[in-house]
Amino acid sequence: MYNTWWPGDGDPMYILNQADNTTRTNYYGCNYVPWFDVNGTHVNETQGALTSAVTNGNTQFAPFNIVITQRAVRTNLIEFAVKIIRDPTDPTVFSNTKLRVALTEKNRCFCYCSRI
C-alpha cells in the first residue's frame, strides 16, 4: 500500500516515505483513492470486486513458488529469506521480470475517543 500526497499533502504516511509513495503512485497511474491493482489489473473499488479479484487470482496457475522463512535473531531483529522456485514446465517468457518485496508490520492499536 502506498500513500498519495492528496487529498491532503500533510498525510504522515506519505511524508514518512515520499520518494517511494510518489514513484508507486505515478507508476500505477493512480488518480484517485482508494485504488486497487490485483495481479497487474485495475479492480473496481468495491469490497465485492476486490474480494473476487483476489479469490480468482488465487485459483490461477502461478509459475513461481515463493517460500519465505524467518527467524528472530534478537528481540528487535528478524532475519528472513525469500526463495523463488520457477516451475520448469511453464513456457511463459518474461521480458521484464521484477521482484518487489514489502515488509509490513501489524500493530495492535487501541484508540480512545472522548467528548470534550
All heavy atoms as an XYZ file, in Angstrom:
932
protein
N       0.850     -1.162      0.000
C       0.000      0.000      0.000
C       0.901      1.233      0.000
O       1.869      1.301      0.741
C      -0.892     -0.004      1.241
C      -1.792      1.201      1.298
S      -3.162      1.059      2.435
C      -2.382      1.297      3.985
N       0.567      2.158     -0.854
C       1.316      3.403     -0.955
C       0.353      4.559     -0.718
O      -0.804      4.507     -1.098
C       1.978      3.532     -2.325
C       2.979      2.432     -2.549
C       2.621      1.266     -3.194
C       4.273      2.547     -2.064
C       3.532      0.241     -3.378
C       5.184      1.530     -2.243
C       4.807      0.384     -2.893
O       5.710     -0.629     -3.058
N       0.838      5.586     -0.095
C       0.015      6.743      0.242
C       0.297      7.894     -0.708
O       1.445      8.171     -1.029
C       0.286      7.169      1.684
C      -0.107      6.084      2.656
O      -1.262      5.964      3.004
N       0.847      5.267      3.067
N      -0.769      8.555     -1.143
C      -0.628      9.678     -2.057
C      -0.441     10.982     -1.291
O      -0.625     11.038     -0.081
C      -1.876      9.801     -2.950
O      -3.004     10.075     -2.128
C      -2.109      8.528     -3.738
N      -0.084     12.018     -2.014
C       0.093     13.342     -1.412
C      -1.197     14.146     -1.482
O      -1.235     15.310     -1.174
C       1.230     14.094     -2.100
C       1.060     14.188     -3.580
C       0.497     15.229     -4.277
C       1.433     13.226     -4.555
N       0.500     14.962     -5.617
C       1.073     13.725     -5.826
C       2.039     11.974     -4.493
C       1.303     13.020     -6.994
C       2.257     11.293     -5.659
C       1.900     11.814     -6.889
N      -2.261     13.529     -1.916
C      -3.556     14.173     -1.993
C      -4.597     13.232     -1.418
O      -4.353     12.028     -1.348
C      -3.908     14.564     -3.438
C      -3.440     13.596     -4.473
C      -2.304     13.675     -5.195
C      -4.075     12.384     -4.880
N      -2.188     12.590     -6.032
C      -3.277     11.776     -5.855
C      -5.247     11.721     -4.529
C      -3.581     10.585     -6.469
C      -5.561     10.531     -5.139
C      -4.739      9.982     -6.097
N      -5.678     13.608     -0.909
C      -6.219     14.960     -0.976
C      -5.528     15.956     -0.039
O      -5.697     17.151     -0.206
C      -7.685     14.792     -0.598
C      -7.726     13.573      0.249
C      -6.617     12.686     -0.264
N      -4.750     15.495      0.908
C      -4.037     16.423      1.785
C      -2.564     16.096      1.812
O      -2.185     14.954      2.073
N      -1.699     17.057      1.535
C      -0.267     16.779      1.472
C       0.380     16.627      2.845
O       1.556     16.376      2.948
C       0.463     17.840      0.660
C       0.320     19.237      1.244
O      -0.278     19.383      2.318
O       0.809     20.174      0.603
N      -0.393     16.738      3.904
C       0.161     16.583      5.246
C       0.014     15.180      5.804
O       0.282     14.940      6.980
N      -0.392     14.207      4.980
C      -0.563     12.825      5.434
C       0.763     12.296      5.967
O       1.746     12.209      5.237
C      -1.043     11.965      4.265
C      -1.260     10.510      4.636
O      -0.796     10.074      5.709
O      -1.893      9.793      3.841
N       0.824     11.928      7.255
C       2.093     11.471      7.825
C       2.617     10.197      7.167
O       3.823      9.991      7.096
C       1.781     11.251      9.305
C       0.303     11.198      9.410
C      -0.245     11.959      8.249
N       1.744      9.331      6.658
C       2.200      8.109      5.999
C       2.837      8.425      4.643
O       3.735      7.725      4.200
C       1.042      7.121      5.830
C       0.451      6.666      7.152
S       1.673      5.982      8.291
C       2.018      4.447      7.483
N       2.389      9.486      3.995
C       3.031      9.917      2.752
C       4.376     10.574      3.072
O       5.394     10.271      2.451
C       2.148     10.899      1.970
C       2.901     11.563      0.851
C       3.231     10.849     -0.293
C       3.328     12.884      0.949
C       3.955     11.431     -1.314
C       4.054     13.474     -0.070
C       4.365     12.747     -1.200
O       5.100     13.324     -2.205
N       4.373     11.452      4.048
C       5.584     12.195      4.410
C       6.702     11.261      4.854
O       7.874     11.489      4.566
C       5.256     13.243      5.501
C       4.343     14.329      4.899
C       6.521     13.845      6.090
C       3.775     15.277      5.921
N       6.349     10.171      5.519
C       7.339      9.223      6.027
C       8.188      8.623      4.908
O       9.361      8.341      5.095
C       6.632      8.107      6.810
C       7.519      7.051      7.440
C       8.386      7.675      8.537
C       6.671      5.931      8.018
N       7.598      8.443      3.711
C       8.318      7.809      2.618
C       7.896      8.436      1.283
O       7.369      7.769      0.402
C       8.028      6.304      2.628
C       8.937      5.540      1.702
O       9.837      6.097      1.088
N       8.693      4.254      1.585
N       8.147      9.716      1.138
C       7.688     10.464     -0.025
C       8.190      9.899     -1.351
O       7.418      9.782     -2.315
C       8.108     11.924      0.089
C       7.373     12.662      1.170
C       7.776     14.127      1.221
O       8.149     14.713      0.220
N       7.700     14.712      2.403
N       9.449      9.542     -1.433
C      10.019      9.084     -2.711
C       9.321      7.822     -3.208
O       8.891      7.761     -4.369
C      11.517      8.850     -2.557
N       9.203      6.800     -2.367
C       8.561      5.554     -2.791
C       7.076      5.752     -3.058
O       6.531      5.209     -4.024
C       8.746      4.455     -1.748
C      10.152      3.881     -1.742
O      10.882      4.099     -2.722
O      10.509      3.216     -0.759
N       6.403      6.516     -2.208
C       4.975      6.756     -2.402
C       4.707      7.472     -3.723
O       3.787      7.107     -4.461
C       4.400      7.562     -1.239
C       4.272      6.735      0.026
O       4.038      5.542     -0.028
N       4.425      7.371      1.166
N       5.499      8.470     -4.039
C       5.325      9.214     -5.290
C       5.629      8.324     -6.498
O       4.875      8.305     -7.472
C       6.236     10.458     -5.301
O       5.881     11.287     -4.194
C       6.079     11.249     -6.593
N       6.715      7.568     -6.427
C       7.100      6.686     -7.525
C       6.017      5.650     -7.817
O       5.621      5.447     -8.966
C       8.429      5.974     -7.209
O       9.445      6.971     -7.050
C       8.824      5.012     -8.317
N       5.512      4.997     -6.797
C       4.484      3.967     -6.990
C       3.174      4.570     -7.470
O       2.489      4.005     -8.329
C       4.225      3.192     -5.700
C       5.329      2.266     -5.309
C       5.366      1.044     -6.219
N       6.659      1.045     -6.855
C       6.960      0.551     -8.022
N       6.072     -0.030     -8.751
N       8.155      0.624     -8.510
N       2.776      5.716     -6.920
C       1.529      6.368     -7.344
C       1.597      6.688     -8.828
O       0.656      6.428     -9.579
C       1.288      7.653     -6.532
O       1.151      7.307     -5.157
C       0.035      8.376     -6.980
N       2.720      7.242     -9.283
C       2.893      7.569    -10.697
C       3.009      6.312    -11.563
O       2.476      6.259    -12.671
C       4.113      8.462    -10.887
C       3.897      9.833    -10.282
O       2.770     10.311    -10.158
N       4.979     10.474     -9.872
N       3.691      5.282    -11.065
C       3.874      4.034    -11.813
C       2.535      3.382    -12.141
O       2.311      2.917    -13.254
C       4.744      3.071    -10.999
C       4.921      1.708    -11.624
C       5.856      1.495    -12.635
C       4.164      0.620    -11.195
C       6.027      0.244    -13.196
C       4.324     -0.631    -11.768
C       5.256     -0.817    -12.760
O       5.416     -2.060    -13.320
N       1.633      3.340    -11.166
C       0.337      2.703    -11.372
C      -0.685      3.628    -12.029
O      -1.776      3.191    -12.365
C      -0.217      2.162    -10.053
C       0.550      0.954     -9.558
C       1.350      1.034     -8.430
C       0.490     -0.252    -10.242
C       2.064     -0.065     -7.985
C       1.201     -1.361     -9.808
C       1.986     -1.259     -8.677
O       2.698     -2.351     -8.240
N      -0.349      4.896    -12.193
C      -1.282      5.831    -12.816
C      -2.476      6.143    -11.942
O      -3.547      6.488    -12.421
N      -2.272      6.040    -10.670
C      -3.342      6.260     -9.698
C      -3.757      7.732     -9.711
O      -2.936      8.610     -9.529
C      -2.830      5.866     -8.317
S      -3.950      6.223     -6.981
N      -5.049      7.984     -9.944
C      -5.519      9.372     -9.937
C      -6.692      9.586     -8.978
O      -7.331     10.620     -9.007
C      -5.853      9.846    -11.353
C      -6.887      8.964    -12.028
O      -7.512      8.127    -11.405
N      -7.041      9.154    -13.321
N      -6.963      8.591     -8.164
C      -7.941      8.721     -7.075
C      -7.652      7.626     -6.053
O      -6.910      6.680     -6.335
C      -9.387      8.629     -7.589
C      -9.724      7.348     -8.299
C     -10.217      6.251     -7.597
C      -9.560      7.235     -9.671
C     -10.517      5.073     -8.253
C      -9.877      6.066    -10.334
C     -10.359      4.975     -9.620
O     -10.665      3.814    -10.263
N      -8.199      7.771     -4.886
C      -8.019      6.769     -3.843
C      -9.378      6.400     -3.252
O     -10.263      7.256     -3.199
C      -7.066      7.271     -2.732
C      -5.657      7.386     -3.236
C      -7.528      8.580     -2.136
N      -9.591      5.158     -2.827
C      -8.626      4.055     -2.906
C      -8.504      3.518     -4.325
O      -9.425      3.627     -5.119
C      -9.224      2.991     -1.986
C     -10.691      3.238     -2.034
C     -10.857      4.731     -2.212
N      -7.357      2.935     -4.628
C      -7.041      2.396     -5.954
C      -6.478      0.998     -5.745
O      -5.547      0.821     -4.985
C      -5.981      3.286     -6.594
C      -5.503      2.874     -7.950
C      -4.568      1.909     -8.231
C      -5.895      3.431     -9.193
N      -4.358      1.830     -9.575
C      -5.168      2.767    -10.196
C      -6.778      4.424     -9.574
C      -5.301      3.066    -11.540
C      -6.912      4.720    -10.909
C      -6.173      4.044    -11.876
N      -7.048      0.004     -6.438
C      -6.589     -1.372     -6.268
C      -6.146     -1.959     -7.598
O      -6.863     -1.879     -8.584
C      -7.712     -2.270     -5.715
C      -8.245     -1.830     -4.392
C      -9.547     -1.336     -4.295
C      -7.484     -1.917     -3.253
C     -10.052     -0.934     -3.074
C      -7.986     -1.514     -2.027
C      -9.276     -1.023     -1.944
N      -4.963     -2.558     -7.611
C      -4.494     -3.365     -8.723
C      -4.226     -4.752     -8.162
O      -3.518     -4.888     -7.156
C      -3.204     -2.816     -9.321
C      -3.446     -1.661    -10.270
O      -4.579     -1.167    -10.329
O      -2.496     -1.242    -10.945
N      -4.796     -5.781     -8.798
C      -4.579     -7.158     -8.369
C      -4.044     -7.925     -9.571
O      -4.659     -7.930    -10.638
C      -5.889     -7.806     -7.855
C      -5.656     -9.261     -7.477
C      -6.450     -7.028     -6.667
N      -2.885     -8.536     -9.397
C      -2.231     -9.284    -10.483
C      -2.087     -8.440    -11.746
O      -2.299     -8.902    -12.865
C      -2.986    -10.582    -10.790
C      -2.838    -11.595     -9.679
O      -1.914    -11.513     -8.881
N      -3.750    -12.537     -9.620
N      -1.751     -7.182    -11.572
C      -1.488     -6.301    -12.701
C      -2.713     -5.711    -13.380
O      -2.593     -5.054    -14.394
N      -3.884     -5.936    -12.814
C      -5.115     -5.427    -13.411
C      -5.844     -4.531    -12.422
O      -6.008     -4.889    -11.254
C      -6.044     -6.598    -13.814
O      -5.333     -7.444    -14.718
C      -7.308     -6.102    -14.467
N      -6.298     -3.377    -12.914
C      -7.035     -2.457    -12.050
C      -8.386     -3.074    -11.686
O      -9.050     -3.677    -12.515
C      -7.231     -1.107    -12.726
C      -7.915     -0.115    -11.851
N      -7.320      0.376    -10.712
C      -9.144      0.434    -11.909
C      -8.156      1.209    -10.123
N      -9.273      1.255    -10.840
N      -8.782     -2.920    -10.424
C     -10.005     -3.519     -9.901
C     -10.918     -2.418     -9.382
O     -10.461     -1.475     -8.740
C      -9.672     -4.495     -8.746
C     -10.928     -5.070     -8.128
C      -8.757     -5.605     -9.236
N     -12.203     -2.567     -9.665
C     -13.214     -1.646     -9.148
C     -13.086     -1.550     -7.628
O     -12.804     -2.528     -6.956
C     -14.603     -2.174     -9.552
C     -15.703     -1.229     -9.179
O     -15.896     -0.908     -8.005
N     -16.449     -0.788    -10.162
N     -13.333     -0.377     -7.090
C     -13.095     -0.120     -5.669
C     -14.248     -0.542     -4.751
O     -14.552      0.136     -3.782
C     -12.786      1.368     -5.447
C     -11.414      1.764     -5.900
C     -11.258      1.778     -7.406
O     -12.234      2.065     -8.124
O     -10.154      1.498     -7.875
N     -14.863     -1.665     -5.031
C     -15.882     -2.187     -4.113
C     -15.313     -3.408     -3.412
O     -14.424     -4.090     -3.934
C     -17.168     -2.588     -4.864
O     -16.869     -3.685     -5.735
C     -17.736     -1.417     -5.648
N     -15.832     -3.694     -2.236
C     -15.365     -4.854     -1.481
C     -15.565     -6.139     -2.277
O     -14.698     -6.997     -2.330
C     -16.103     -4.947     -0.137
C     -15.667     -6.123      0.725
C     -14.238     -6.027      1.196
O     -13.798     -4.958      1.612
N     -13.496     -7.108      1.119
N     -16.735     -6.263     -2.925
C     -17.017     -7.467     -3.701
C     -16.051     -7.664     -4.855
O     -15.590     -8.775     -5.103
N     -15.755     -6.585     -5.586
C     -14.835     -6.675     -6.727
C     -13.432     -7.035     -6.270
O     -12.759     -7.865     -6.895
C     -14.827     -5.364     -7.498
N     -12.989     -6.442     -5.183
C     -11.654     -6.730     -4.659
C     -11.568     -8.175     -4.184
O     -10.630     -8.897     -4.523
C     -11.296     -5.771     -3.526
C      -9.936     -5.983     -2.877
C      -8.813     -5.846     -3.898
C      -9.748     -5.006     -1.729
N     -12.553     -8.613     -3.417
C     -12.575     -9.989     -2.917
C     -12.590    -10.980     -4.073
O     -11.859    -11.967     -4.075
C     -13.794    -10.215     -2.007
O     -13.714     -9.313     -0.903
C     -13.854    -11.644     -1.494
N     -13.399    -10.704     -5.082
C     -13.495    -11.579     -6.254
C     -12.166    -11.636     -7.005
O     -11.722    -12.721     -7.415
C     -14.607    -11.082     -7.171
O     -14.692    -11.885     -8.311
N     -11.520    -10.498     -7.195
C     -10.242    -10.461     -7.915
C      -9.169    -11.262     -7.181
O      -8.395    -12.001     -7.799
C      -9.787     -9.014     -8.120
N      -9.120    -11.129     -5.870
C      -8.129    -11.866     -5.077
C      -8.447    -13.358     -5.109
O      -7.563    -14.197     -5.305
C      -8.067    -11.332     -3.632
C      -7.209    -12.231     -2.753
C      -7.527     -9.905     -3.624
N      -9.718    -13.713     -4.928
C     -10.125    -15.121     -4.952
C      -9.807    -15.747     -6.305
O      -9.242    -16.841     -6.377
C     -11.630    -15.257     -4.644
O     -11.879    -14.708     -3.347
C     -12.075    -16.713     -4.672
N     -10.160    -15.058     -7.398
C      -9.867    -15.571     -8.739
C      -8.364    -15.685     -8.979
O      -7.895    -16.644     -9.575
C     -10.502    -14.691     -9.807
C     -12.005    -14.809     -9.825
O     -12.574    -15.792     -9.358
N     -12.679    -13.796    -10.355
N      -7.627    -14.692     -8.520
C      -6.177    -14.726     -8.684
C      -5.541    -15.895     -7.949
O      -4.584    -16.500     -8.440
N      -6.090    -16.232     -6.800
C      -5.546    -17.347     -6.017
C      -5.798    -18.699     -6.672
O      -5.136    -19.673     -6.332
C      -6.114    -17.336     -4.605
C      -5.534    -16.230     -3.764
O      -4.463    -15.702     -4.061
N      -6.222    -15.863     -2.705
N      -6.741    -18.780     -7.610
C      -7.030    -20.051     -8.282
C      -6.229    -20.208     -9.575
O      -6.224    -21.283    -10.151
C      -8.536    -20.175     -8.622
O      -8.886    -19.163     -9.566
C      -9.398    -20.063     -7.389
N      -5.567    -19.152    -10.022
C      -4.823    -19.198    -11.282
C      -3.465    -19.864    -11.095
O      -2.892    -19.844    -10.010
C      -4.640    -17.793    -11.835
C      -5.939    -17.133    -12.233
C      -5.737    -15.682    -12.640
O      -4.636    -15.155    -12.614
N      -6.832    -15.032    -13.014
N      -2.979    -20.406    -12.191
C      -1.647    -21.011    -12.188
C      -0.595    -19.941    -11.917
O      -0.660    -18.849    -12.471
C      -1.370    -21.671    -13.545
C       0.050    -22.125    -13.702
C       0.485    -23.275    -13.076
C       0.949    -21.393    -14.452
C       1.797    -23.695    -13.212
C       2.269    -21.802    -14.599
C       2.688    -22.962    -13.973
N       0.337    -20.256    -11.080
C       1.445    -19.348    -10.805
C       2.743    -20.053    -11.196
O       3.001    -21.166    -10.736
C       1.474    -18.973     -9.327
N       3.558    -19.436    -12.040
C       4.785    -20.091    -12.485
C       5.889    -20.090    -11.427
O       6.934    -20.681    -11.630
C       5.201    -19.265    -13.701
C       4.616    -17.924    -13.451
C       3.330    -18.164    -12.701
N       5.627    -19.449    -10.307
C       6.631    -19.377     -9.256
C       6.058    -19.856     -7.934
O       4.897    -19.611     -7.620
C       7.125    -17.934     -9.050
C       7.741    -17.339    -10.275
C       7.032    -16.452    -11.057
C       9.034    -17.665    -10.638
C       7.594    -15.891    -12.187
C       9.605    -17.113    -11.765
C       8.890    -16.226    -12.546
N       6.879    -20.527     -7.154
C       6.542    -20.881     -5.789
C       7.444    -20.019     -4.908
O       8.671    -20.078     -5.030
C       6.789    -22.370     -5.531
C       6.411    -22.781     -4.129
O       5.629    -22.105     -3.459
N       6.965    -23.890     -3.681
N       6.855    -19.207     -4.068
C       7.627    -18.301     -3.221
C       7.579    -18.818     -1.793
O       6.505    -19.007     -1.217
C       7.071    -16.871     -3.299
C       7.104    -16.381     -4.747
C       7.857    -15.937     -2.379
C       6.417    -15.060     -4.973
N       8.744    -19.057     -1.227
C       8.861    -19.571      0.132
C       9.585    -18.520      0.970
O      10.701    -18.116      0.637
C       9.640    -20.906      0.165
C       9.769    -21.417      1.590
C       8.976    -21.937     -0.732
N       8.944    -18.082      2.025
C       9.544    -17.086      2.915
C       9.776    -17.732      4.276
O       8.866    -18.338      4.842
C       8.639    -15.851      3.060
C       8.390    -15.227      1.678
C       9.247    -14.837      4.027
C       7.379    -14.104      1.682
N      10.982    -17.605      4.763
C      11.300    -18.121      6.093
C      11.804    -16.976      6.951
O      12.357    -16.001      6.443
C      12.370    -19.233      6.033
O      13.544    -18.721      5.380
C      11.859    -20.446      5.275
N      11.606    -17.114      8.232
C      12.039    -16.064      9.162
C      12.582    -16.687     10.436
O      12.274    -17.824     10.765
C      10.877    -15.157      9.521
C       9.806    -15.876     10.322
C       8.817    -14.922     10.951
O       8.720    -13.781     10.584
N       8.069    -15.419     11.912
N      13.389    -15.911     11.113
C      13.832    -16.307     12.445
C      14.163    -15.055     13.231
O      14.686    -14.071     12.685
C      15.004    -17.272     12.397
C      16.324    -16.665     12.024
C      17.445    -17.707     12.063
N      18.707    -17.093     11.734
C      19.586    -16.656     12.635
N      19.363    -16.800     13.916
N      20.720    -16.089     12.253
N      13.845    -15.098     14.495
C      14.155    -13.979     15.373
C      15.628    -14.081     15.766
O      16.066    -15.089     16.317
C      13.272    -14.001     16.616
N      16.386    -13.050     15.453
C      17.802    -13.022     15.794
C      17.968    -12.464     17.213
O      18.696    -13.013     18.024
C      18.598    -12.171     14.786
C      20.059    -12.069     15.179
C      18.457    -12.757     13.390
N      17.262    -11.373     17.461
C      17.213    -10.752     18.789
C      15.797    -10.231     18.986
O      14.952    -10.337     18.103
C      18.217     -9.597     18.880
C      19.665    -10.028     18.834
C      20.612     -8.875     19.208
N      20.465     -7.703     18.352
C      21.199     -7.450     17.277
N      22.129     -8.304     16.907
N      21.017     -6.365     16.570
N      15.563     -9.618     20.103
C      14.239     -9.090     20.395
C      13.767     -8.118     19.331
O      12.619     -8.128     18.935
C      14.241     -8.378     21.770
O      14.672     -9.320     22.751
C      12.866     -7.877     22.127
N      14.649     -7.276     18.834
C      14.249     -6.263     17.859
C      14.841     -6.499     16.464
O      14.950     -5.584     15.670
C      14.646     -4.876     18.369
C      16.152     -4.749     18.532
O      16.871     -5.734     18.493
N      16.616     -3.539     18.724
N      15.220     -7.744     16.159
C      15.822     -8.034     14.866
C      15.310     -9.373     14.328
O      15.410    -10.396     15.004
C      17.349     -8.086     14.983
C      18.128     -8.322     13.701
C      17.892     -7.200     12.701
C      19.610     -8.446     14.001
N      14.758     -9.332     13.140
C      14.257    -10.540     12.481
C      14.999    -10.707     11.169
O      15.153     -9.768     10.396
C      12.743    -10.438     12.209
C      11.978    -10.302     13.513
C      12.257    -11.659     11.426
C      10.512    -10.006     13.317
N      15.446    -11.923     10.916
C      16.113    -12.252      9.659
C      15.125    -13.047      8.819
O      14.437    -13.927      9.330
C      17.349    -13.085      9.964
C      18.107    -13.553      8.748
C      19.303    -14.401      9.149
O      19.134    -15.619      9.297
O      20.380    -13.820      9.332
N      15.038    -12.722      7.539
C      14.160    -13.507      6.685
C      14.833    -13.762      5.342
O      15.738    -13.049      4.935
C      12.790    -12.842      6.509
C      12.799    -11.612      5.673
C      12.494    -11.674      4.326
C      13.091    -10.366      6.220
C      12.485    -10.541      3.540
C      13.084     -9.230      5.446
C      12.773     -9.318      4.095
N      14.371    -14.827      4.703
C      14.909    -15.202      3.397
C      13.751    -15.469      2.451
O      12.702    -15.960      2.863
C      15.781    -16.452      3.530
N      13.939    -15.121      1.191
C      12.944    -15.365      0.157
C      13.570    -16.304     -0.871
O      14.632    -16.021     -1.414
C      12.511    -14.049     -0.529
C      11.513    -14.337     -1.630
C      11.955    -13.070      0.479
N      12.894    -17.433     -1.098
C      13.355    -18.400     -2.095
C      12.275    -18.508     -3.164
O      11.107    -18.740     -2.859
C      13.584    -19.759     -1.442
C      14.120    -20.806     -2.372
C      14.386    -22.099     -1.612
C      15.002    -23.144     -2.511
N      15.285    -24.383     -1.755
N      12.658    -18.307     -4.415
C      11.717    -18.353     -5.523
C      12.083    -19.543     -6.405
O      13.202    -19.642     -6.900
C      11.755    -17.046     -6.334
C      11.416    -15.882     -5.408
C      10.811    -17.127     -7.519
C      11.628    -14.535     -6.022
N      11.093    -20.428     -6.600
C      11.307    -21.632     -7.383
C      10.423    -21.552     -8.628
O       9.200    -21.454     -8.526
C      10.962    -22.889     -6.559
C      11.771    -22.890     -5.249
C      11.213    -24.158     -7.376
C      11.242    -23.835     -4.206
N      11.036    -21.573     -9.789
C      10.313    -21.490    -11.058
C       9.812    -22.870    -11.450
O      10.549    -23.849    -11.374
C      11.251    -20.933    -12.134
C      10.708    -20.953    -13.539
C       9.654    -19.876    -13.737
N       8.978    -19.993    -15.005
C       9.298    -19.322    -16.097
N      10.311    -18.484    -16.086
N       8.609    -19.477    -17.191
N       8.568    -22.966    -11.881
C       8.021    -24.221    -12.393
C       8.695    -24.514    -13.730
O       8.524    -23.765    -14.694
C       6.502    -24.086    -12.571
C       5.849    -25.364    -13.052
O       6.543    -26.215    -13.661
O       4.641    -25.520    -12.823
N       9.455    -25.584    -13.818
C      10.213    -25.861    -15.046
C       9.328    -26.214    -16.246
O       9.795    -26.162    -17.380
C      11.113    -27.041    -14.669
C      10.420    -27.689    -13.518
C       9.683    -26.601    -12.794
N       8.054    -26.526    -16.016
C       7.166    -26.873    -17.127
C       6.449    -25.659    -17.708
O       5.780    -25.766    -18.723
C       6.097    -27.891    -16.676
O       5.237    -27.270    -15.705
C       6.737    -29.133    -16.096
N       6.595    -24.502    -17.077
C       5.883    -23.311    -17.539
C       6.598    -22.702    -18.742
O       7.779    -22.361    -18.666
C       5.799    -22.274    -16.413
C       5.102    -21.016    -16.862
O       4.040    -21.131    -17.507
O       5.618    -19.921    -16.598
N       5.892    -22.532    -19.862
C       6.517    -21.994    -21.073
C       6.503    -20.459    -21.145
O       7.006    -19.885    -22.101
C       5.642    -22.574    -22.189
C       4.281    -22.652    -21.565
C       4.530    -23.003    -20.111
N       5.948    -19.793    -20.148
C       5.829    -18.338    -20.186
C       7.204    -17.680    -20.278
O       8.134    -18.070    -19.584
C       5.100    -17.820    -18.936
O       3.873    -18.518    -18.784
C       4.830    -16.336    -19.031
N       7.296    -16.681    -21.135
C       8.524    -15.908    -21.280
C       8.282    -14.550    -20.641
O       7.322    -13.862    -20.972
C       8.916    -15.745    -22.768
C      10.130    -14.848    -22.898
C       9.156    -17.101    -23.393
N       9.133    -14.185    -19.736
C       9.020    -12.900    -19.054
C      10.121    -11.985    -19.580
O      11.298    -12.282    -19.448
C       9.170    -13.076    -17.539
C       8.108    -13.937    -16.937
C       8.329    -15.285    -16.719
C       6.882    -13.403    -16.584
C       7.348    -16.081    -16.166
C       5.896    -14.190    -16.030
C       6.122    -15.540    -15.819
N       9.723    -10.864    -20.158
C      10.717     -9.976    -20.755
C      11.280     -8.968    -19.752
O      12.393     -8.520    -19.902
C      10.110     -9.236    -21.938
O       9.010     -8.459    -21.507
N      10.512     -8.635    -18.751
C      10.957     -7.600    -17.814
C      10.481     -7.971    -16.409
O       9.602     -7.332    -15.856
C      10.406     -6.237    -18.230
C      11.032     -5.102    -17.459
O      12.042     -5.283    -16.776
N      10.440     -3.929    -17.560
N      11.062     -9.013    -15.850
C      10.630     -9.536    -14.560
C      11.257     -8.743    -13.427
O      12.454     -8.451    -13.441
C      11.022    -11.016    -14.433
O      10.497    -11.709    -15.549
C      10.485    -11.612    -13.162
N      10.427     -8.410    -12.450
C      10.911     -7.681    -11.276
C      10.343     -8.331    -10.026
O       9.224     -8.831    -10.029
C      10.460     -6.226    -11.318
C      11.033     -5.453    -12.476
C      10.540     -4.043    -12.497
C      11.108     -3.322    -13.712
N      10.632     -1.967    -13.810
N      11.119     -8.321     -8.990
C      10.656     -8.796     -7.695
C      10.600     -7.588     -6.770
O      11.602     -6.901     -6.574
C      11.604     -9.848     -7.109
C      11.306    -10.268     -5.667
C       9.958    -10.980     -5.590
C      12.417    -11.147     -5.135
N       9.421     -7.342     -6.242
C       9.262     -6.257     -5.272
C       8.858     -6.875     -3.949
O       7.903     -7.647     -3.876
C       8.208     -5.271     -5.749
C       8.659     -4.513     -6.973
C       7.751     -3.342     -7.250
N       8.297     -2.542     -8.315
C       7.908     -2.640     -9.575
N       6.981     -3.508     -9.921
N       8.444     -1.870    -10.497
N       9.597     -6.565     -2.933
C       9.332     -7.115     -1.610
C       8.978     -5.968     -0.685
O       9.658     -4.945     -0.663
C      10.570     -7.867     -1.057
C      10.311     -8.379      0.336
C      10.961     -8.998     -1.990
N       7.905     -6.141      0.037
C       7.491     -5.126      1.006
C       7.332     -5.784      2.360
O       6.779     -6.883      2.478
C       6.172     -4.490      0.581
N       7.814     -5.154      3.359
C       7.688     -5.642      4.720
C       6.639     -4.801      5.424
O       6.703     -3.575      5.415
C       9.037     -5.522      5.448
C       9.068     -5.957      6.900
C       8.762     -7.447      7.009
C      10.430     -5.643      7.497
N       5.659     -5.462      5.986
C       4.627     -4.744      6.722
C       4.651     -5.183      8.164
O       5.134     -6.262      8.501
C       3.218     -4.996      6.137
O       2.927     -6.387      6.236
C       3.140     -4.556      4.696
N       4.143     -4.345      8.993
C       4.129     -4.618     10.417
C       2.698     -4.502     10.915
O       1.996     -3.548     10.587
C       5.023     -3.607     11.134
C       5.139     -3.830     12.600
C       6.105     -2.853     13.248
O       6.342     -1.770     12.687
O       6.599     -3.167     14.327
N       2.276     -5.483     11.668
C       0.923     -5.457     12.212
C       1.027     -5.061     13.681
O       1.620     -5.765     14.488
C       0.261     -6.826     12.081
C      -1.161     -6.849     12.569
C      -1.783     -8.208     12.323
C      -3.207     -8.214     12.802
N      -3.844     -9.527     12.584
N       0.476     -3.916     13.973
C       0.467     -3.428     15.347
C      -0.946     -3.480     15.887
O      -1.908     -3.252     15.167
C       0.953     -1.979     15.429
C       2.431     -1.862     15.163
O       3.205     -2.736     15.511
N       2.828     -0.796     14.514
N      -1.052     -3.732     17.133
C      -2.353     -3.632     17.783
C      -2.461     -2.233     18.349
O      -1.605     -1.776     19.074
C      -2.490     -4.671     18.883
C      -2.505     -6.066     18.313
C      -2.587     -7.078     19.411
N      -2.390     -8.370     18.787
C      -3.214     -9.377     18.949
N      -4.252     -9.241     19.719
N      -2.984    -10.522     18.358
N      -3.500     -1.572     17.957
C      -3.670     -0.192     18.356
C      -5.003     -0.044     19.079
O      -6.033     -0.510     18.601
C      -3.640      0.710     17.128
S      -3.938      2.434     17.504
N      -4.955      0.538     20.217
C      -6.172      0.809     20.965
C      -6.420      2.314     20.897
O      -5.588      3.110     21.294
C      -6.044      0.359     22.421
C      -5.829     -1.114     22.528
C      -4.577     -1.646     22.661
C      -6.918     -1.984     22.470
C      -4.369     -3.018     22.749
C      -6.736     -3.351     22.550
C      -5.455     -3.872     22.701
N      -7.542      2.676     20.329
C      -7.865      4.083     20.164
C      -8.973      4.452     21.135
O      -9.936      3.700     21.319
C      -8.325      4.359     18.727
S      -7.059      3.935     17.517
N      -8.837      5.580     21.735
C      -9.829      6.049     22.684
C     -10.468      7.320     22.143
O      -9.773      8.207     21.682
C      -9.178      6.334     24.045
C      -8.563      5.116     24.669
C      -7.225      4.833     24.498
C      -9.352      4.240     25.405
C      -6.667      3.712     25.055
C      -8.797      3.104     25.957
C      -7.454      2.844     25.794
O      -6.919      1.727     26.339
N     -11.752      7.379     22.195
C     -12.467      8.576     21.767
C     -13.153      9.160     22.983
O     -13.667      8.437     23.832
C     -13.527      8.232     20.719
S     -12.818      7.555     19.212
N     -13.157     10.439     23.072
C     -13.843     11.075     24.188
C     -14.451     12.385     23.728
O     -14.015     12.967     22.752
C     -12.874     11.341     25.341
O     -11.858     12.228     24.928
N     -15.478     12.792     24.405
C     -16.105     14.082     24.125
C     -15.579     15.105     25.112
O     -15.439     14.823     26.290
C     -17.623     13.988     24.240
C     -18.230     13.175     23.149
C     -19.709     13.205     23.268
N     -20.272     12.548     22.083
C     -21.438     12.813     21.611
N     -22.211     13.706     22.184
N     -21.873     12.198     20.547
N     -15.340     16.267     24.596
C     -14.861     17.339     25.479
C     -15.959     18.349     25.657
O     -16.662     18.695     24.774
C     -13.607     18.008     24.875
C     -12.511     16.953     24.775
C     -13.183     19.177     25.716
C     -11.253     17.455     24.151
